[in-house]
Amino acid sequence: MTMEKIQKPWYKKWWAIILFVFLGLIIISLLTDNDNLSNKQNTSAPQKQEEQVEVKNESITPVKEELKKIATIPGVSAVDIYGNLNNIGFSCSGPNVGSNNGLASWECKEETSEYMYLVEILGEGPSEILTVQATALNYSGKSTDIVAKDFLGYIASIPYDNSDQVYAKNWVMENIAQNTNKVINGVRFTITGNERSRVLTIANENSDLD
C-alpha cells in the first residue's frame, strides 16, 4: 500500500485562507457602510425638522409686521400731537401703560368755564399710534358746533403718511354737526356727538379700535 501524503484540509490551504480574508474584508466593509448610512439618516432628520421650524418662524414674522402696519396710523408719533398741544397751552401727561391692555396712552387737556377739550392718544409705542380721539364738551350757552369745530378741525390736521391736512381739517369743520365718517388716504375720520359734545376719532381705515 502506498502511503499517501497527509494533506491539509482544504480550508487550511493558502488559497482558502486568502479567500476567507478577502470575504471577511468585504463583509466588514458592507457593515461599515450600513452604519454610516444609518447615522446619516438619523442626523439628517433633525436638520429637516430644524429647517421646517425656521421656515415656520420666518413666515410668522412678516404676518405680525403686516398686522402692525395695518393697525397703526402710518407716520404718526405721539410727540407730533402732544408736542403741538403743549405749545398752545394744553396740559399733557403720559405715556401711561397698563390701563389699556398693556398699550401706551397719552392725554392732553384744556378746560375753562365754557368748554373742555380733551385729546387721548393710544398706541403700542411712541411711534406706533392706533387711535387719536379728541373730545369737545360744551359748558356754555353757545352752539356745540361752534365750540367744537375749530378744535376738532385742528386735530384733524395731524400729519401722517400721504395725509391731506387741509382737506381733512375742512371736512371735519364742514361736517361737525353730523355723525359720519370718511377715509382720507388710508385713515378714517369719525365724528360722533350729542347736544353737549362732539368727538373726533382718527384711526387706520382697517382698524377695529375706532
ChimeraX commands (.cxc) that place a marker at each C-alpha (Angstrom):
marker #1 position 0.00,0.00,0.00 radius 0.5
marker #1 position 1.42,3.25,-0.95 radius 0.5
marker #1 position 1.32,5.67,1.89 radius 0.5
marker #1 position -0.13,8.86,0.65 radius 0.5
marker #1 position 0.99,12.22,1.97 radius 0.5
marker #1 position -1.23,13.65,4.63 radius 0.5
marker #1 position -2.99,16.55,3.08 radius 0.5
marker #1 position -4.26,19.61,4.88 radius 0.5
marker #1 position -8.00,20.16,4.93 radius 0.5
marker #1 position -8.99,22.36,2.06 radius 0.5
marker #1 position -9.93,25.24,4.37 radius 0.5
marker #1 position -6.35,25.35,5.71 radius 0.5
marker #1 position -4.76,25.73,2.32 radius 0.5
marker #1 position -3.23,29.08,1.44 radius 0.5
marker #1 position -5.73,29.95,-1.23 radius 0.5
marker #1 position -8.63,29.18,1.13 radius 0.5
marker #1 position -7.14,31.39,3.83 radius 0.5
marker #1 position -6.73,34.24,1.35 radius 0.5
marker #1 position -10.30,33.73,0.18 radius 0.5
marker #1 position -11.62,33.85,3.79 radius 0.5
marker #1 position -9.63,37.01,4.49 radius 0.5
marker #1 position -10.98,38.63,1.32 radius 0.5
marker #1 position -14.57,37.67,2.13 radius 0.5
marker #1 position -14.10,38.95,5.68 radius 0.5
marker #1 position -12.93,42.32,4.44 radius 0.5
marker #1 position -15.94,42.55,2.13 radius 0.5
marker #1 position -18.36,41.77,4.99 radius 0.5
marker #1 position -16.69,44.31,7.31 radius 0.5
marker #1 position -16.85,46.93,4.56 radius 0.5
marker #1 position -20.55,46.30,3.99 radius 0.5
marker #1 position -21.33,46.54,7.71 radius 0.5
marker #1 position -19.40,49.79,8.00 radius 0.5
marker #1 position -21.25,51.32,5.03 radius 0.5
marker #1 position -24.62,50.36,6.58 radius 0.5
marker #1 position -23.67,52.02,9.89 radius 0.5
marker #1 position -22.61,55.21,8.11 radius 0.5
marker #1 position -25.86,55.28,6.14 radius 0.5
marker #1 position -27.92,54.85,9.32 radius 0.5
marker #1 position -26.01,57.66,11.03 radius 0.5
marker #1 position -26.57,59.98,8.08 radius 0.5
marker #1 position -30.29,59.27,8.09 radius 0.5
marker #1 position -30.51,59.87,11.84 radius 0.5
marker #1 position -28.61,63.14,11.68 radius 0.5
marker #1 position -30.48,64.45,8.62 radius 0.5
marker #1 position -33.92,64.07,10.20 radius 0.5
marker #1 position -33.38,66.69,12.95 radius 0.5
marker #1 position -31.87,69.04,10.40 radius 0.5
marker #1 position -35.02,68.79,8.29 radius 0.5
marker #1 position -37.14,69.44,11.39 radius 0.5
marker #1 position -35.00,72.48,12.23 radius 0.5
marker #1 position -35.37,73.74,8.68 radius 0.5
marker #1 position -39.14,73.35,8.92 radius 0.5
marker #1 position -39.21,75.26,12.21 radius 0.5
marker #1 position -37.10,78.04,10.71 radius 0.5
marker #1 position -39.43,78.29,7.73 radius 0.5
marker #1 position -42.45,78.49,10.02 radius 0.5
marker #1 position -40.81,81.19,12.14 radius 0.5
marker #1 position -39.88,83.18,9.05 radius 0.5
marker #1 position -43.47,83.02,7.81 radius 0.5
marker #1 position -44.88,84.27,11.13 radius 0.5
marker #1 position -42.72,87.42,11.35 radius 0.5
marker #1 position -43.96,89.09,8.15 radius 0.5
marker #1 position -47.56,88.42,9.20 radius 0.5
marker #1 position -47.02,90.15,12.54 radius 0.5
marker #1 position -45.34,93.10,10.83 radius 0.5
marker #1 position -48.18,93.33,8.31 radius 0.5
marker #1 position -50.82,93.34,11.07 radius 0.5
marker #1 position -48.97,96.07,12.90 radius 0.5
marker #1 position -48.68,98.07,9.70 radius 0.5
marker #1 position -52.43,97.78,9.13 radius 0.5
marker #1 position -53.44,98.68,12.69 radius 0.5
marker #1 position -51.41,101.86,13.19 radius 0.5
marker #1 position -51.77,105.33,11.71 radius 0.5
marker #1 position -48.80,105.45,9.33 radius 0.5
marker #1 position -46.19,108.08,10.05 radius 0.5
marker #1 position -47.72,109.47,13.27 radius 0.5
marker #1 position -45.80,109.76,16.55 radius 0.5
marker #1 position -47.27,110.71,19.92 radius 0.5
marker #1 position -44.90,113.66,20.22 radius 0.5
marker #1 position -46.26,115.09,16.97 radius 0.5
marker #1 position -49.57,115.55,18.74 radius 0.5
marker #1 position -48.86,116.31,22.38 radius 0.5
marker #1 position -45.86,118.47,21.49 radius 0.5
marker #1 position -48.03,120.82,19.44 radius 0.5
marker #1 position -50.80,120.80,22.03 radius 0.5
marker #1 position -48.30,121.69,24.77 radius 0.5
marker #1 position -47.19,124.66,22.70 radius 0.5
marker #1 position -50.73,126.10,22.57 radius 0.5
marker #1 position -51.40,125.73,26.30 radius 0.5
marker #1 position -52.69,122.20,26.81 radius 0.5
marker #1 position -51.61,120.20,29.84 radius 0.5
marker #1 position -50.29,116.79,28.71 radius 0.5
marker #1 position -49.31,113.59,30.50 radius 0.5
marker #1 position -48.03,110.15,29.53 radius 0.5
marker #1 position -47.15,107.65,28.50 radius 0.5
marker #1 position -49.36,105.67,30.84 radius 0.5
marker #1 position -49.10,101.90,30.47 radius 0.5
marker #1 position -51.35,99.15,31.88 radius 0.5
marker #1 position -54.85,100.57,31.85 radius 0.5
marker #1 position -55.48,99.69,28.18 radius 0.5
marker #1 position -54.43,96.05,27.82 radius 0.5
marker #1 position -50.78,96.96,28.05 radius 0.5
marker #1 position -50.99,99.72,25.43 radius 0.5
marker #1 position -49.45,103.14,25.99 radius 0.5
marker #1 position -51.65,106.21,26.30 radius 0.5
marker #1 position -51.14,109.97,26.40 radius 0.5
marker #1 position -53.64,112.65,27.42 radius 0.5
marker #1 position -53.80,116.37,26.73 radius 0.5
marker #1 position -56.43,118.64,28.26 radius 0.5
marker #1 position -57.56,122.23,28.32 radius 0.5
marker #1 position -60.55,123.31,30.41 radius 0.5
marker #1 position -62.29,126.60,31.03 radius 0.5
marker #1 position -65.68,127.64,32.37 radius 0.5
marker #1 position -67.08,127.39,28.83 radius 0.5
marker #1 position -65.57,124.18,27.45 radius 0.5
marker #1 position -63.30,121.21,27.98 radius 0.5
marker #1 position -61.04,119.96,25.21 radius 0.5
marker #1 position -59.51,116.51,25.64 radius 0.5
marker #1 position -57.17,114.56,23.36 radius 0.5
marker #1 position -56.44,110.89,24.06 radius 0.5
marker #1 position -53.70,109.05,22.17 radius 0.5
marker #1 position -53.48,105.25,22.23 radius 0.5
marker #1 position -50.61,103.22,20.81 radius 0.5
marker #1 position -48.32,100.22,21.04 radius 0.5
marker #1 position -45.44,102.67,21.46 radius 0.5
marker #1 position -44.50,106.33,20.85 radius 0.5
marker #1 position -44.32,105.83,17.08 radius 0.5
marker #1 position -47.00,103.12,16.72 radius 0.5
marker #1 position -50.20,105.07,17.23 radius 0.5
marker #1 position -53.50,103.20,16.96 radius 0.5
marker #1 position -56.07,105.93,17.64 radius 0.5
marker #1 position -56.31,109.63,18.33 radius 0.5
marker #1 position -59.57,110.71,19.95 radius 0.5
marker #1 position -60.49,114.36,20.50 radius 0.5
marker #1 position -63.50,115.36,22.63 radius 0.5
marker #1 position -65.06,118.80,22.91 radius 0.5
marker #1 position -67.51,119.35,25.81 radius 0.5
marker #1 position -69.64,122.46,25.76 radius 0.5
marker #1 position -70.30,124.08,29.18 radius 0.5
marker #1 position -71.62,127.34,27.75 radius 0.5
marker #1 position -74.81,128.54,26.12 radius 0.5
marker #1 position -73.12,128.66,22.70 radius 0.5
marker #1 position -73.75,126.20,19.93 radius 0.5
marker #1 position -71.79,123.00,20.46 radius 0.5
marker #1 position -70.81,123.05,16.80 radius 0.5
marker #1 position -69.20,126.47,17.22 radius 0.5
marker #1 position -67.37,125.40,20.38 radius 0.5
marker #1 position -66.07,122.21,18.80 radius 0.5
marker #1 position -65.32,122.83,15.13 radius 0.5
marker #1 position -62.08,124.83,15.35 radius 0.5
marker #1 position -60.60,122.46,17.92 radius 0.5
marker #1 position -61.58,119.26,16.12 radius 0.5
marker #1 position -60.52,120.76,12.79 radius 0.5
marker #1 position -57.10,121.46,14.28 radius 0.5
marker #1 position -56.74,117.85,15.50 radius 0.5
marker #1 position -57.84,116.55,12.10 radius 0.5
marker #1 position -54.84,118.28,10.52 radius 0.5
marker #1 position -52.25,115.98,12.17 radius 0.5
marker #1 position -49.66,114.92,9.58 radius 0.5
marker #1 position -49.39,111.25,8.60 radius 0.5
marker #1 position -48.01,109.43,5.55 radius 0.5
marker #1 position -49.80,110.72,2.42 radius 0.5
marker #1 position -52.05,112.97,4.50 radius 0.5
marker #1 position -54.02,115.89,3.09 radius 0.5
marker #1 position -54.09,118.15,6.14 radius 0.5
marker #1 position -56.12,120.98,4.65 radius 0.5
marker #1 position -58.74,118.67,3.20 radius 0.5
marker #1 position -59.08,116.69,6.47 radius 0.5
marker #1 position -59.44,119.87,8.53 radius 0.5
marker #1 position -62.06,121.36,6.20 radius 0.5
marker #1 position -64.02,118.10,6.02 radius 0.5
marker #1 position -64.30,117.88,9.82 radius 0.5
marker #1 position -65.32,121.51,10.19 radius 0.5
marker #1 position -67.93,121.24,7.44 radius 0.5
marker #1 position -69.44,118.05,8.89 radius 0.5
marker #1 position -69.15,118.90,12.59 radius 0.5
marker #1 position -72.93,118.64,13.14 radius 0.5
marker #1 position -73.21,115.10,11.74 radius 0.5
marker #1 position -72.49,111.59,12.93 radius 0.5
marker #1 position -70.41,110.48,9.98 radius 0.5
marker #1 position -67.04,109.19,8.87 radius 0.5
marker #1 position -64.67,109.46,5.93 radius 0.5
marker #1 position -61.48,107.69,4.85 radius 0.5
marker #1 position -58.77,110.10,3.69 radius 0.5
marker #1 position -55.70,108.41,2.18 radius 0.5
marker #1 position -55.93,105.29,4.34 radius 0.5
marker #1 position -57.02,106.93,7.61 radius 0.5
marker #1 position -60.61,107.04,8.86 radius 0.5
marker #1 position -62.02,110.20,10.48 radius 0.5
marker #1 position -65.19,109.55,12.51 radius 0.5
marker #1 position -67.40,112.28,14.00 radius 0.5
marker #1 position -69.95,111.47,16.70 radius 0.5
marker #1 position -71.73,113.64,19.24 radius 0.5
marker #1 position -74.78,114.80,21.13 radius 0.5
marker #1 position -76.24,118.07,22.33 radius 0.5
marker #1 position -73.24,118.94,24.53 radius 0.5
marker #1 position -70.31,117.15,22.92 radius 0.5
marker #1 position -68.54,116.32,19.70 radius 0.5
marker #1 position -65.97,113.52,19.36 radius 0.5
marker #1 position -63.49,113.01,16.54 radius 0.5
marker #1 position -61.76,109.61,16.30 radius 0.5
marker #1 position -58.81,109.11,13.95 radius 0.5
marker #1 position -57.61,105.58,13.14 radius 0.5
marker #1 position -56.26,103.43,10.36 radius 0.5
marker #1 position -59.06,102.55,7.93 radius 0.5
marker #1 position -58.54,98.83,8.73 radius 0.5
marker #1 position -58.50,99.28,12.50 radius 0.5
marker #1 position -61.28,97.87,14.69 radius 0.5
marker #1 position -60.48,100.30,17.54 radius 0.5
marker #1 position -62.22,103.36,16.15 radius 0.5
marker link #1:1,2 radius 0.2
marker link #1:2,3 radius 0.2
marker link #1:3,4 radius 0.2
marker link #1:4,5 radius 0.2
marker link #1:5,6 radius 0.2
marker link #1:6,7 radius 0.2
marker link #1:7,8 radius 0.2
marker link #1:8,9 radius 0.2
marker link #1:9,10 radius 0.2
marker link #1:10,11 radius 0.2
marker link #1:11,12 radius 0.2
marker link #1:12,13 radius 0.2
marker link #1:13,14 radius 0.2
marker link #1:14,15 radius 0.2
marker link #1:15,16 radius 0.2
marker link #1:16,17 radius 0.2
marker link #1:17,18 radius 0.2
marker link #1:18,19 radius 0.2
marker link #1:19,20 radius 0.2
marker link #1:20,21 radius 0.2
marker link #1:21,22 radius 0.2
marker link #1:22,23 radius 0.2
marker link #1:23,24 radius 0.2
marker link #1:24,25 radius 0.2
marker link #1:25,26 radius 0.2
marker link #1:26,27 radius 0.2
marker link #1:27,28 radius 0.2
marker link #1:28,29 radius 0.2
marker link #1:29,30 radius 0.2
marker link #1:30,31 radius 0.2
marker link #1:31,32 radius 0.2
marker link #1:32,33 radius 0.2
marker link #1:33,34 radius 0.2
marker link #1:34,35 radius 0.2
marker link #1:35,36 radius 0.2
marker link #1:36,37 radius 0.2
marker link #1:37,38 radius 0.2
marker link #1:38,39 radius 0.2
marker link #1:39,40 radius 0.2
marker link #1:40,41 radius 0.2
marker link #1:41,42 radius 0.2
marker link #1:42,43 radius 0.2
marker link #1:43,44 radius 0.2
marker link #1:44,45 radius 0.2
marker link #1:45,46 radius 0.2
marker link #1:46,47 radius 0.2
marker link #1:47,48 radius 0.2
marker link #1:48,49 radius 0.2
marker link #1:49,50 radius 0.2
marker link #1:50,51 radius 0.2
marker link #1:51,52 radius 0.2
marker link #1:52,53 radius 0.2
marker link #1:53,54 radius 0.2
marker link #1:54,55 radius 0.2
marker link #1:55,56 radius 0.2
marker link #1:56,57 radius 0.2
marker link #1:57,58 radius 0.2
marker link #1:58,59 radius 0.2
marker link #1:59,60 radius 0.2
marker link #1:60,61 radius 0.2
marker link #1:61,62 radius 0.2
marker link #1:62,63 radius 0.2
marker link #1:63,64 radius 0.2
marker link #1:64,65 radius 0.2
marker link #1:65,66 radius 0.2
marker link #1:66,67 radius 0.2
marker link #1:67,68 radius 0.2
marker link #1:68,69 radius 0.2
marker link #1:69,70 radius 0.2
marker link #1:70,71 radius 0.2
marker link #1:71,72 radius 0.2
marker link #1:72,73 radius 0.2
marker link #1:73,74 radius 0.2
marker link #1:74,75 radius 0.2
marker link #1:75,76 radius 0.2
marker link #1:76,77 radius 0.2
marker link #1:77,78 radius 0.2
marker link #1:78,79 radius 0.2
marker link #1:79,80 radius 0.2
marker link #1:80,81 radius 0.2
marker link #1:81,82 radius 0.2
marker link #1:82,83 radius 0.2
marker link #1:83,84 radius 0.2
marker link #1:84,85 radius 0.2
marker link #1:85,86 radius 0.2
marker link #1:86,87 radius 0.2
marker link #1:87,88 radius 0.2
marker link #1:88,89 radius 0.2
marker link #1:89,90 radius 0.2
marker link #1:90,91 radius 0.2
marker link #1:91,92 radius 0.2
marker link #1:92,93 radius 0.2
marker link #1:93,94 radius 0.2
marker link #1:94,95 radius 0.2
marker link #1:95,96 radius 0.2
marker link #1:96,97 radius 0.2
marker link #1:97,98 radius 0.2
marker link #1:98,99 radius 0.2
marker link #1:99,100 radius 0.2
marker link #1:100,101 radius 0.2
marker link #1:101,102 radius 0.2
marker link #1:102,103 radius 0.2
marker link #1:103,104 radius 0.2
marker link #1:104,105 radius 0.2
marker link #1:105,106 radius 0.2
marker link #1:106,107 radius 0.2
marker link #1:107,108 radius 0.2
marker link #1:108,109 radius 0.2
marker link #1:109,110 radius 0.2
marker link #1:110,111 radius 0.2
marker link #1:111,112 radius 0.2
marker link #1:112,113 radius 0.2
marker link #1:113,114 radius 0.2
marker link #1:114,115 radius 0.2
marker link #1:115,116 radius 0.2
marker link #1:116,117 radius 0.2
marker link #1:117,118 radius 0.2
marker link #1:118,119 radius 0.2
marker link #1:119,120 radius 0.2
marker link #1:120,121 radius 0.2
marker link #1:121,122 radius 0.2
marker link #1:122,123 radius 0.2
marker link #1:123,124 radius 0.2
marker link #1:124,125 radius 0.2
marker link #1:125,126 radius 0.2
marker link #1:126,127 radius 0.2
marker link #1:127,128 radius 0.2
marker link #1:128,129 radius 0.2
marker link #1:129,130 radius 0.2
marker link #1:130,131 radius 0.2
marker link #1:131,132 radius 0.2
marker link #1:132,133 radius 0.2
marker link #1:133,134 radius 0.2
marker link #1:134,135 radius 0.2
marker link #1:135,136 radius 0.2
marker link #1:136,137 radius 0.2
marker link #1:137,138 radius 0.2
marker link #1:138,139 radius 0.2
marker link #1:139,140 radius 0.2
marker link #1:140,141 radius 0.2
marker link #1:141,142 radius 0.2
marker link #1:142,143 radius 0.2
marker link #1:143,144 radius 0.2
marker link #1:144,145 radius 0.2
marker link #1:145,146 radius 0.2
marker link #1:146,147 radius 0.2
marker link #1:147,148 radius 0.2
marker link #1:148,149 radius 0.2
marker link #1:149,150 radius 0.2
marker link #1:150,151 radius 0.2
marker link #1:151,152 radius 0.2
marker link #1:152,153 radius 0.2
marker link #1:153,154 radius 0.2
marker link #1:154,155 radius 0.2
marker link #1:155,156 radius 0.2
marker link #1:156,157 radius 0.2
marker link #1:157,158 radius 0.2
marker link #1:158,159 radius 0.2
marker link #1:159,160 radius 0.2
marker link #1:160,161 radius 0.2
marker link #1:161,162 radius 0.2
marker link #1:162,163 radius 0.2
marker link #1:163,164 radius 0.2
marker link #1:164,165 radius 0.2
marker link #1:165,166 radius 0.2
marker link #1:166,167 radius 0.2
marker link #1:167,168 radius 0.2
marker link #1:168,169 radius 0.2
marker link #1:169,170 radius 0.2
marker link #1:170,171 radius 0.2
marker link #1:171,172 radius 0.2
marker link #1:172,173 radius 0.2
marker link #1:173,174 radius 0.2
marker link #1:174,175 radius 0.2
marker link #1:175,176 radius 0.2
marker link #1:176,177 radius 0.2
marker link #1:177,178 radius 0.2
marker link #1:178,179 radius 0.2
marker link #1:179,180 radius 0.2
marker link #1:180,181 radius 0.2
marker link #1:181,182 radius 0.2
marker link #1:182,183 radius 0.2
marker link #1:183,184 radius 0.2
marker link #1:184,185 radius 0.2
marker link #1:185,186 radius 0.2
marker link #1:186,187 radius 0.2
marker link #1:187,188 radius 0.2
marker link #1:188,189 radius 0.2
marker link #1:189,190 radius 0.2
marker link #1:190,191 radius 0.2
marker link #1:191,192 radius 0.2
marker link #1:192,193 radius 0.2
marker link #1:193,194 radius 0.2
marker link #1:194,195 radius 0.2
marker link #1:195,196 radius 0.2
marker link #1:196,197 radius 0.2
marker link #1:197,198 radius 0.2
marker link #1:198,199 radius 0.2
marker link #1:199,200 radius 0.2
marker link #1:200,201 radius 0.2
marker link #1:201,202 radius 0.2
marker link #1:202,203 radius 0.2
marker link #1:203,204 radius 0.2
marker link #1:204,205 radius 0.2
marker link #1:205,206 radius 0.2
marker link #1:206,207 radius 0.2
marker link #1:207,208 radius 0.2
marker link #1:208,209 radius 0.2
marker link #1:209,210 radius 0.2
view
